[in-house]
Structures are given as C-alpha cells and as structure tokens.
Amino acid sequence: MNNNMHAEQDLQSIGQKNASSGQLLQSLLWNRHDLPSLEHGRLYRHHDGFTLTGTVVASLEGRTLHCSYEVETTSCWETRKVRITLSSGTEEQSLHLERDDEGRWWNGDTELTAFAGMTDIDLGITPSTNTLPIRRLQLEPGESATMTAVWIQFPSLTVAPLPQRYTRTGECAYRYESNHGAYQADLGVDDHGLVTTYADVWSRTR
C-alpha cells in the first residue's frame, strides 16, 4: 500500500459519485472475536471529503445492542461530524458531535472545551475509525506520529480524550498504541486504509 495508490483510487471515484450518498469505495464485514459482534461498514467518497458508516450488532456487558454510526470528514480526513444511534433492550441513546473550522467540538449548542484542537474521533465499538489517522497522517514505513483522539466509549456513549500513537511498520501494517503504550495492537489494512486485521480482536470476513 502507498499513499499515491490511495490518492489515485479516490480521485477516480469523484466523477462516478452519487450526489446524495457519495461514491461507495468499500463495503465490508468485520467480525469481533473477544465478544459476539458483527459489523457492516462502508466508506464513501464525496467531492469535499469522506464518510464512514456502520451498523454493529453485538452483545456487550451482558446486553444485546444495535449501533448505527456515521462519521463525516474533510478531504484531508479531519473529522467534521459524528452521529451515533444506539439501542439496547428498551433503551435508546443518540449522540451527535460536530467539529468546526476552528477545531472546536460541539454537542448541540454546548462546546466541549476539553477537546479543542483535536482532529480524530475514535469509536470504541468499531475498527473503522482507525482509518482516519492512518489516512490523515500519511506515514511512510518506519515513521510514527502521536495525537489525542476524541474517544467515544460503548455502551455508555461517554466521551473522553485518548492519547494515541501510530507507527507504520510495513506497506500494509501499523502498530497502534493508546494511553502512552498501555494498550498496543498490530493492524493490517487494505488500500483504503481500512482495517483487515486488528490484533486478535477484529478481522475482516469480506
């Protein structure tokens, strides 16, 4: 995998995009191995950025849950909007965050000042959002970068800052670390930067 390949594939899709939903670049299934969970995820290209969408059905903390999410980014893979709908039993929750052009995060009319300047969202229920820093940073093999992500935890939908580090260990391989190395995972990715394997937690079935 290389970044020129990424750019060529994304540019080729622009002329074919659907005006309402964008051009579908990839449709896939993830299977989670440490708990019952299956996800259908999609990546779309728009004229001004990208959209990740996913539907997750899982058993978490003894409860069956259904989660739908949508993450909109700029053309440079900086997060702009996050929408989550989560149902568990008879309970339903939703969360809608936005990041403005000044790097401020908002939950409705409430500014989340603790996250000012952060660029990436991390949804704890899916490996899809690893794609955002992987594509945004454009690391060469052997290079590393650190950042702090806006981390959404499940099933509570609580939001917290999460220090992270990405190291590109090969053409299609990365080492992910969070909390200053307290957690580490080796990731395999495809030509779009979407995860194919995530340690022994997630793997792609399609």
SULQUI-V997713 format. One record per residue. N is the residue number from 1. RES is the residue in one letter. PHI is phi in whole degrees, -180 to 180 (none if undefined). OMEGA is omega in degrees with one decimal (none if undefined). NEAR is the number of other C-alpha atoms within 10 Angstrom. Layout:
[[N RES PHI OMEGA NEAR] [N RES PHI OMEGA NEAR]]
This chain:
[[1 M none 171.8 14] [2 N -142 -173.7 15] [3 N -74 174.4 16] [4 N -64 176.8 9] [5 M -62 177.3 12] [6 H -56 -175.3 16] [7 A -64 -178.6 11] [8 E -62 -178.9 10] [9 Q -65 -178.1 14] [10 D -70 -179.9 17] [11 L -68 179.7 13] [12 Q -62 -175.4 10] [13 S -82 -172.4 18] [14 I -60 -176.3 15] [15 G -69 -176.8 10] [16 Q -105 -169.5 13] [17 K -67 172.0 17] [18 N -88 -172.5 14] [19 A -63 -175.1 9] [20 S -88 -173.3 7] [21 S -117 -178.1 11] [22 G 87 179.1 19] [23 Q -87 178.7 21] [24 L -72 178.3 17] [25 L -93 -176.8 15] [26 Q -156 173.1 13] [27 S -128 -170.4 13] [28 L -153 174.9 15] [29 L -124 172.2 17] [30 W -112 174.4 22] [31 N -114 178.7 20] [32 R -100 -170.2 19] [33 H -102 -178.2 12] [34 D -90 173.0 9] [35 L -160 -179.3 13] [36 P -65 -177.9 12] [37 S -163 175.9 20] [38 L -139 -178.4 20] [39 E -131 168.1 24] [40 H -104 -178.8 16] [41 G -118 177.6 22] [42 R -141 175.1 19] [43 L -122 179.5 22] [44 Y -117 173.9 21] [45 R -111 175.2 24] [46 H -117 -179.6 24] [47 H -67 -176.7 15] [48 D -121 178.4 11] [49 G 160 -175.0 17] [50 F -134 174.8 25] [51 T -135 170.6 23] [52 L -103 174.6 20] [53 T -129 178.4 20] [54 G -160 172.6 20] [55 T -127 -177.2 20] [56 V -116 171.2 21] [57 V -119 -172.3 18] [58 A -151 168.8 20] [59 S -112 -174.0 15] [60 L -136 -179.0 15] [61 E 53 176.8 10] [62 G 78 -179.3 7] [63 R -124 173.4 10] [64 T -84 -179.1 14] [65 L -134 176.9 20] [66 H -128 -176.8 18] [67 C -127 171.1 21] [68 S -119 -179.7 18] [69 Y -140 175.6 20] [70 E -145 178.8 18] [71 V -122 176.9 24] [72 E -101 179.3 21] [73 T -129 170.7 23] [74 T -77 177.0 16] [75 S -68 176.5 14] [76 C -97 175.8 14] [77 W 71 172.5 20] [78 E -88 -176.4 21] [79 T -64 175.8 27] [80 R -115 -177.1 22] [81 K -142 176.5 19] [82 V -136 176.8 21] [83 R -126 -179.1 15] [84 I -133 171.0 20] [85 T -124 -174.9 16] [86 L -132 174.9 21] [87 S -125 178.6 16] [88 S -144 -174.3 16] [89 G 64 179.1 9] [90 T -94 -178.3 5] [91 E -93 175.3 8] [92 E -130 177.7 12] [93 Q -134 174.1 13] [94 S -147 179.0 13] [95 L -146 179.2 15] [96 H -134 178.6 15] [97 L -113 175.7 19] [98 E -135 175.6 20] [99 R -117 -176.1 24] [100 D -89 -175.2 13] [101 D -68 177.3 8] [102 E -93 179.1 8] [103 G 81 177.6 16] [104 R -93 179.8 17] [105 W -103 -176.1 24] [106 W -134 168.5 18] [107 N -117 -170.2 13] [108 G 66 178.8 11] [109 D -91 -177.3 6] [110 T -97 176.8 9] [111 E -80 177.6 15] [112 L -93 -170.0 16] [113 T -64 -178.5 10] [114 A -67 -175.3 12] [115 F -110 -178.3 19] [116 A -56 178.3 16] [117 G 88 178.4 15] [118 M -76 -171.7 18] [119 T -110 -168.8 22] [120 D -108 170.7 23] [121 I -102 176.0 26] [122 D -130 177.1 23] [123 L -93 -172.3 22] [124 G -68 -175.6 14] [125 I -94 -172.7 19] [126 T -145 172.7 21] [127 P -85 -172.1 22] [128 S -64 -174.0 23] [129 T -77 168.6 21] [130 N -62 179.5 21] [131 T -61 -173.4 20] [132 L -63 176.5 23] [133 P -68 178.3 26] [134 I -60 179.2 20] [135 R -76 -177.0 17] [136 R -68 -174.4 15] [137 L -76 179.5 15] [138 Q 52 -179.6 14] [139 L -69 169.0 19] [140 E -89 177.8 14] [141 P -53 -178.2 15] [142 G 96 -178.9 11] [143 E -87 177.6 14] [144 S -132 174.6 16] [145 A -152 177.7 14] [146 T -118 176.5 15] [147 M -161 171.7 15] [148 T -119 -177.4 20] [149 A -98 170.6 21] [150 V -85 -169.8 21] [151 W -100 177.0 18] [152 I -104 -176.9 20] [153 Q -97 -177.4 14] [154 F -124 5.2 16] [155 P -90 -173.8 18] [156 S -75 -173.3 9] [157 L 60 172.3 17] [158 T -75 -173.6 10] [159 V -119 -178.8 16] [160 A -149 173.4 15] [161 P -75 -179.4 17] [162 L -136 176.0 16] [163 P -64 -176.6 16] [164 Q -139 175.9 19] [165 R -141 175.5 18] [166 Y -118 174.4 24] [167 T -126 177.6 20] [168 R -84 -174.3 21] [169 T -99 179.2 18] [170 G -172 -178.5 14] [171 E -61 -177.9 16] [172 C -126 -174.0 18] [173 A -141 179.1 20] [174 Y -138 168.0 24] [175 R -106 178.8 18] [176 Y -105 176.3 20] [177 E -133 174.7 18] [178 S -135 -178.2 18] [179 N 51 174.5 13] [180 H 59 175.9 12] [181 G 92 178.8 12] [182 A -64 175.8 7] [183 Y -124 179.5 10] [184 Q -137 177.8 16] [185 A -152 174.1 17] [186 D -92 -177.1 17] [187 L -115 165.6 24] [188 G -106 -177.1 20] [189 V -133 176.9 20] [190 D -98 -175.9 15] [191 D -68 175.9 14] [192 H -92 -174.8 20] [193 G 82 177.4 22] [194 L -85 -175.0 25] [195 V -65 171.6 24] [196 T -103 174.0 22] [197 T -139 180.0 21] [198 Y -133 -174.9 20] [199 A 47 175.3 14] [200 D -108 -176.7 12] [201 V -95 -178.3 13] [202 W -122 169.1 21] [203 S -146 -179.2 19] [204 R -87 178.0 17] [205 T -101 178.5 12] [206 R -150 none 10]]
